[in-house]
Amino acid sequence: MMKSPAFSQAIVTEGTGKTVYIGGQNAVNEKNELIGKGDLAVQTEQALKNVQTALEACGATWEDVVKMTIYVVQGQDIRAGFAASQKFLKTAPTISVPFVAGLGNPDYLVEIDVVAFV
């Protein structure tokens, strides 16, 4: 299997523990205000902050994340989002990045969901 520094192609979880599923997080702050309108890097960073908050609330960390799906609106340059994610991801989970026509709000450029195993 090819090894990538950005993601893992397969991860196996074994033993006792809990699985944490975090639904799609967007670039909104605690006041439900959009952060980074028109800027994929800023929106990605905010969405990842929201994922981190949810992970912490469930007793998990980024190191526990085994699967991440990053939905990106068509026409965006994913390199900006990838660069923004590097400060959060210290390990390499499995990652899928589908391009979508749109998200729940026309100003959203990215939505991220994760699965963690603690």
N, CA, C and O of each residue as an XYZ file, in Angstrom:
472
protein
N       0.842     -1.174      0.000
C       0.000      0.000      0.000
C       0.890      1.241      0.000
O       1.878      1.296      0.733
N       0.550      2.224     -0.808
C       1.298      3.471     -0.884
C       1.100      4.289      0.398
O      -0.025      4.397      0.885
N       2.165      4.862      0.946
C       2.070      5.693      2.146
C       2.048      7.155      1.737
O       2.903      7.616      0.981
N       1.066      7.872      2.244
C       0.920      9.298      1.954
C       1.134     10.080      3.238
O       0.677      9.648      4.296
N       1.820     11.227      3.178
C       1.978     12.044      4.384
C       0.693     12.785      4.758
O       0.586     13.312      5.865
N      -0.266     12.828      3.860
C      -1.478     13.614      4.082
C      -2.635     12.792      4.633
O      -3.490     13.331      5.335
N      -2.677     11.509      4.331
C      -3.800     10.687      4.773
C      -3.387      9.224      4.784
O      -2.387      8.844      4.176
N      -4.171      8.407      5.484
C      -3.962      6.967      5.497
C      -4.976      6.324      4.568
O      -6.112      6.787      4.461
N      -4.571      5.270      3.905
C      -5.493      4.584      3.004
C      -6.397      3.617      3.744
O      -7.493      3.312      3.274
N      -5.955      3.132      4.889
C      -6.771      2.223      5.683
C      -6.376      2.351      7.146
O      -5.202      2.532      7.469
N      -7.362      2.257      8.026
C      -7.136      2.268      9.469
C      -8.009      1.193     10.062
O      -9.175      1.056      9.690
N      -7.453      0.424     10.986
C      -8.200     -0.619     11.678
C      -8.308     -0.219     13.143
O      -7.309      0.145     13.763
N      -9.505     -0.283     13.698
C      -9.691     -0.048     15.124
C     -10.034     -1.383     15.761
O     -10.834     -2.153     15.231
N      -9.416     -1.646     16.905
C      -9.649     -2.907     17.606
C      -9.789     -2.640     19.090
O      -9.362     -1.604     19.599
N     -10.394     -3.596     19.769
C     -10.468     -3.513     21.220
C     -11.690     -2.771     21.704
O     -12.591     -2.421     20.941
N     -11.684     -2.545     23.008
C     -12.811     -1.838     23.601
C     -12.575     -0.347     23.484
O     -11.437      0.120     23.525
N     -13.615      0.365     23.344
C     -13.535      1.812     23.198
C     -14.876      2.344     22.758
O     -15.882      1.634     22.757
N     -14.872      3.592     22.390
C     -16.112      4.185     21.884
C     -15.836      4.841     20.548
O     -14.751      5.370     20.305
N     -16.832      4.796     19.694
C     -16.751      5.451     18.395
C     -17.536      6.747     18.483
O     -18.675      6.768     18.950
N     -16.921      7.822     18.032
C     -17.528      9.149     18.068
C     -17.785      9.581     16.629
O     -16.869      9.590     15.807
N     -19.022      9.936     16.328
C     -19.398     10.429     14.999
C     -19.741     11.913     15.131
O     -20.627     12.282     15.902
N     -19.051     12.747     14.392
C     -19.328     14.187     14.426
C     -19.861     14.579     13.058
O     -19.180     14.448     12.042
N     -21.098     15.064     13.058
C     -21.753     15.459     11.817
C     -21.117     16.700     11.214
O     -20.276     17.348     11.838
N     -21.521     17.017     10.016
C     -20.940     18.099      9.233
C     -20.818     19.420      9.986
O     -21.801     19.971     10.482
N     -19.599     19.902     10.055
C     -19.307     21.186     10.695
C     -18.963     22.205      9.620
O     -18.204     21.928      8.692
N     -19.539     23.384      9.769
C     -19.316     24.473      8.814
C     -18.533     25.592      9.480
O     -18.106     25.467     10.627
N     -18.353     26.665      8.768
C     -17.555     27.799      9.237
C     -18.411     28.817      9.977
O     -18.443     29.991      9.606
N     -19.095     28.378     11.009
C     -19.873     29.303     11.824
C     -19.266     29.362     13.219
O     -18.714     28.380     13.714
N     -19.378     30.535     13.843
C     -18.869     30.672     15.205
C     -19.976     30.365     16.200
O     -21.068     29.940     15.822
N     -19.679     30.588     17.488
C     -20.649     30.268     18.541
C     -21.914     31.118     18.457
O     -22.928     30.774     19.065
N     -21.871     32.218     17.716
C     -23.055     33.068     17.518
C     -23.785     32.706     16.222
O     -24.702     33.412     15.803
N     -23.369     31.589     15.586
C     -23.939     31.125     14.328
C     -23.693     32.107     13.180
O     -24.489     32.194     12.245
N     -22.578     32.844     13.264
C     -22.188     33.777     12.208
C     -21.164     33.107     11.304
O     -20.248     32.441     11.788
N     -21.312     33.278     10.001
C     -20.356     32.726      9.052
C     -19.017     33.443      9.194
O     -18.959     34.671      9.252
N     -17.956     32.666      9.248
C     -16.595     33.200      9.320
C     -15.915     32.924      7.982
O     -15.918     31.787      7.511
N     -15.336     33.947      7.370
C     -14.560     33.764      6.147
C     -15.358     33.668      4.867
O     -15.044     32.845      4.007
N     -16.371     34.478      4.721
C     -17.165     34.438      3.485
C     -16.243     34.570      2.270
O     -15.462     35.515      2.162
N     -16.355     33.595      1.357
C     -15.573     33.625      0.128
C     -14.143     33.123      0.259
O     -13.407     33.122     -0.728
N     -13.727     32.696      1.450
C     -12.336     32.296      1.695
C     -12.292     30.857      2.210
O     -12.612     30.602      3.371
N     -11.897     29.920      1.348
C     -11.898     28.508      1.713
C     -10.956     28.224      2.879
O     -11.309     27.438      3.759
N      -9.787     28.824      2.919
C      -8.830     28.564      4.002
C      -9.407     28.981      5.351
O      -9.320     28.224      6.318
N      -9.987     30.158      5.428
C     -10.562     30.652      6.682
C     -11.759     29.789      7.090
O     -11.911     29.448      8.263
N     -12.602     29.439      6.126
C     -13.751     28.590      6.440
C     -13.310     27.203      6.903
O     -13.904     26.639      7.822
N     -12.284     26.656      6.280
C     -11.785     25.347      6.696
C     -11.271     25.409      8.122
O     -11.563     24.525      8.928
N     -10.516     26.436      8.437
C      -9.991     26.571      9.799
C     -11.115     26.670     10.825
O     -11.038     26.044     11.882
N     -12.153     27.442     10.533
C     -13.270     27.569     11.468
C     -14.018     26.250     11.611
O     -14.382     25.860     12.720
N     -14.250     25.557     10.492
C     -14.934     24.261     10.562
C     -14.118     23.272     11.396
O     -14.688     22.496     12.163
N     -12.798     23.293     11.255
C     -11.942     22.404     12.039
C     -11.932     22.794     13.518
O     -11.838     21.922     14.382
N     -12.026     24.064     13.814
C     -12.166     24.497     15.214
C     -13.460     23.932     15.795
O     -13.491     23.494     16.945
N     -14.522     23.944     14.999
C     -15.798     23.399     15.456
C     -15.707     21.885     15.658
O     -16.274     21.352     16.611
N     -15.002     21.198     14.772
C     -14.780     19.764     14.950
C     -14.005     19.529     16.243
O     -14.347     18.638     17.021
N     -12.966     20.323     16.470
C     -12.161     20.165     17.681
C     -13.000     20.351     18.939
O     -12.852     19.594     19.899
N     -13.872     21.342     18.944
C     -14.763     21.569     20.087
C     -15.644     20.352     20.329
O     -15.830     19.929     21.470
N     -16.184     19.790     19.252
C     -17.039     18.600     19.379
C     -16.232     17.391     19.859
O     -16.702     16.621     20.695
N     -15.023     17.228     19.332
C     -14.167     16.131     19.792
C     -13.918     16.237     21.288
O     -14.072     15.261     22.022
N     -13.533     17.424     21.732
C     -13.238     17.631     23.153
C     -14.466     17.352     24.023
O     -14.349     16.785     25.109
N     -15.634     17.752     23.541
C     -16.867     17.517     24.299
C     -17.158     16.026     24.449
O     -17.846     15.617     25.384
N     -16.636     15.215     23.531
C     -16.847     13.762     23.569
C     -15.668     13.023     24.192
O     -15.642     11.793     24.196
N     -14.698     13.758     24.714
C     -13.529     13.119     25.317
C     -12.546     12.579     24.301
O     -11.812     11.635     24.592
N     -12.518     13.164     23.107
C     -11.630     12.713     22.039
C     -10.677     13.834     21.633
O     -10.876     14.994     21.991
N      -9.642     13.469     20.883
C      -8.685     14.434     20.348
C      -8.499     14.157     18.858
O      -9.042     13.187     18.329
N      -7.737     15.005     18.192
C      -7.443     14.790     16.777
C      -6.732     13.461     16.552
O      -6.906     12.834     15.507
N      -5.928     13.027     17.527
C      -5.208     11.771     17.381
C      -6.158     10.564     17.339
O      -5.770      9.487     16.886
N      -7.389     10.743     17.807
C      -8.380      9.666     17.787
C      -9.159      9.600     16.477
O      -9.878      8.630     16.240
N      -9.030     10.609     15.629
C      -9.799     10.663     14.383
C      -9.267      9.610     13.409
O      -8.073      9.557     13.115
N     -10.192      8.768     12.915
C      -9.812      7.720     11.969
C     -10.385      7.965     10.568
O      -9.884      7.410      9.591
N     -11.422      8.785     10.467
C     -12.056      9.042      9.168
C     -12.534     10.478      9.119
O     -13.182     10.958     10.049
N     -12.218     11.155      8.045
C     -12.652     12.532      7.855
C     -13.180     12.676      6.430
O     -12.542     12.233      5.474
N     -14.341     13.294      6.299
C     -14.877     13.617      4.985
C     -14.983     15.132      4.906
O     -15.597     15.775      5.757
N     -14.376     15.681      3.878
C     -14.354     17.134      3.683
C     -15.091     17.426      2.379
O     -14.590     17.141      1.291
N     -16.275     17.993      2.502
C     -17.079     18.345      1.330
C     -16.688     19.755      0.906
O     -16.764     20.692      1.702
N     -16.274     19.903     -0.334
C     -15.819     21.198     -0.841
C     -16.689     21.584     -2.034
O     -16.951     20.766     -2.916
N     -17.128     22.825     -2.048
C     -17.946     23.314     -3.164
C     -17.089     23.359     -4.432
O     -15.944     23.812     -4.413
N     -17.667     22.882     -5.520
C     -16.975     22.866     -6.815
C     -16.383     24.229     -7.127
O     -16.963     25.269     -6.816
N     -15.209     24.195     -7.752
C     -14.560     25.429     -8.169
C     -13.566     25.972     -7.152
O     -12.837     26.920     -7.445
N     -13.527     25.384     -5.961
C     -12.582     25.832     -4.933
C     -11.251     25.109     -5.117
O     -11.210     23.966     -5.574
N     -10.180     25.779     -4.761
C      -8.851     25.188     -4.812
C      -8.594     24.513     -3.468
O      -8.367     25.194     -2.468
N      -8.626     23.179     -3.435
C      -8.526     22.471     -2.159
C      -7.168     22.646     -1.482
O      -7.030     22.334     -0.299
N      -6.180     23.129     -2.196
C      -4.868     23.342     -1.566
C      -4.965     24.341     -0.418
O      -4.252     24.204      0.577
N      -5.828     25.336     -0.537
C      -5.996     26.319      0.541
C      -6.579     25.658      1.777
O      -6.143     25.936      2.894
N      -7.555     24.792      1.589
C      -8.146     24.068      2.708
C      -7.170     23.085      3.319
O      -7.122     22.931      4.540
N      -6.389     22.415      2.479
C      -5.396     21.464      2.971
C      -4.365     22.184      3.842
O      -4.009     21.694      4.914
N      -3.894     23.321      3.393
C      -2.905     24.083      4.162
C      -3.482     24.483      5.518
O      -2.783     24.416      6.529
N      -4.737     24.893      5.550
C      -5.371     25.302      6.810
C      -5.514     24.128      7.767
O      -5.489     24.314      8.984
N      -5.662     22.927      7.233
C      -5.875     21.760      8.089
C      -4.600     21.269      8.764
O      -4.676     20.533      9.748
N      -3.460     21.647      8.273
C      -2.201     21.100      8.777
C      -1.928     21.443     10.239
O      -1.246     20.680     10.924
N      -2.440     22.564     10.734
C      -2.217     22.903     12.143
C      -3.053     22.054     13.092
O      -2.780     22.012     14.291
N      -4.068     21.379     12.562
C      -4.930     20.529     13.377
C      -4.523     19.056     13.306
O      -4.528     18.359     14.320
N      -4.178     18.592     12.128
C      -3.925     17.166     11.906
C      -2.462     16.817     12.159
O      -1.583     17.142     11.361
N      -2.224     16.160     13.270
C      -0.873     15.700     13.595
C      -0.673     14.260     13.152
O       0.458     13.826     12.933
N      -1.770     13.518     13.020
C      -1.741     12.156     12.504
C      -2.504     12.155     11.185
O      -3.157     13.141     10.842
N      -2.426     11.081     10.463
C      -3.044     11.024      9.141
C      -4.244     10.077      9.137
O      -4.077      8.868      8.973
N      -5.465     10.621      9.318
C      -6.655      9.766      9.227
C      -6.950      9.439      7.763
O      -6.321      9.980      6.854
N      -7.910      8.550      7.554
C      -8.391      8.355      6.188
C      -9.216      9.591      5.837
O      -9.984     10.088      6.661
N      -9.054     10.077      4.626
C      -9.735     11.309      4.222
C     -10.350     11.122      2.839
O      -9.719     10.591      1.925
N     -11.604     11.574      2.708
C     -12.263     11.662      1.406
C     -12.628     13.121      1.190
O     -13.061     13.805      2.117
N     -12.449     13.598     -0.051
C     -12.756     14.996     -0.358
C     -13.631     15.052     -1.608
O     -13.133     15.265     -2.714
N     -14.944     14.859     -1.424
C     -15.825     14.991     -2.582
C     -16.130     16.466     -2.876
O     -16.305     17.273     -1.963
N     -16.188     16.792     -4.153
C     -16.643     18.112     -4.569
C     -18.163     18.056     -4.715
O     -18.709     17.102     -5.269
N     -18.832     19.082     -4.214
C     -20.289     19.131     -4.240
C     -20.752     20.410     -4.926
O     -20.010     21.389     -5.003
N     -21.981     20.391     -5.419
C     -22.528     21.565     -6.095
C     -22.813     22.699     -5.118
O     -22.712     23.871     -5.480
N     -23.167     22.357     -3.888
C     -23.472     23.373     -2.887
C     -23.711     22.716     -1.546
O     -23.831     21.496     -1.445
N     -23.776     23.547     -0.517
C     -24.023     23.086      0.846
C     -25.275     23.758      1.391
O     -25.980     24.434      0.641
N     -25.566     23.592      2.668
C     -26.810     24.076      3.272
C     -27.015     25.578      3.212
O     -28.150     26.048      3.287
N     -25.957     26.330      3.080
C     -26.011     27.785      2.955
C     -25.185     28.121      1.723
O     -24.078     27.600      1.586
N     -25.671     28.968      0.820
C     -24.916     29.253     -0.400
C     -23.538     29.879     -0.154
O     -22.691     29.868     -1.048
N     -23.300     30.427      1.054
C     -22.002     31.009      1.368
C     -21.016     30.009      1.951
O     -19.834     30.320      2.092
N     -21.484     28.807      2.294
C     -20.588     27.770      2.818
C     -19.756     27.207      1.665
O     -20.287     26.877      0.604
N     -18.463     27.107      1.888
C     -17.559     26.537      0.887
C     -17.063     25.151      1.285
O     -16.570     24.398      0.445
N     -17.196     24.813      2.579
C     -16.675     23.545      3.078
C     -17.533     23.040      4.233
O     -18.095     23.823      4.999
N     -17.619     21.730      4.340
C     -18.283     21.078      5.485
C     -17.462     19.836      5.806
O     -17.044     19.104      4.909
N     -17.237     19.609      7.100
C     -16.361     18.513      7.525
C     -17.060     17.646      8.544
O     -17.625     18.150      9.515
N     -17.025     16.328      8.324
C     -17.479     15.403      9.359
C     -16.365     14.412      9.640
O     -15.538     14.125      8.775
N     -16.353     13.888     10.871
C     -15.293     12.961     11.281
C     -15.858     11.795     12.074
O     -16.949     11.859     12.641
N     -15.077     10.733     12.088
C     -15.317      9.590     12.945
C     -14.041      9.400     13.761
O     -12.940      9.371     13.211
N     -14.202      9.272     15.076
C     -13.049      9.051     15.957
C     -13.297      7.774     16.756
O     -14.440      7.396     17.013
N     -12.216      7.127     17.136
C     -12.281      5.943     17.990
C     -11.418      6.205     19.212
O     -10.208      6.406     19.107
N     -12.059      6.199     20.370
C     -11.375      6.491     21.632
C     -11.266      5.211     22.428
O     -10.723      5.216     23.533
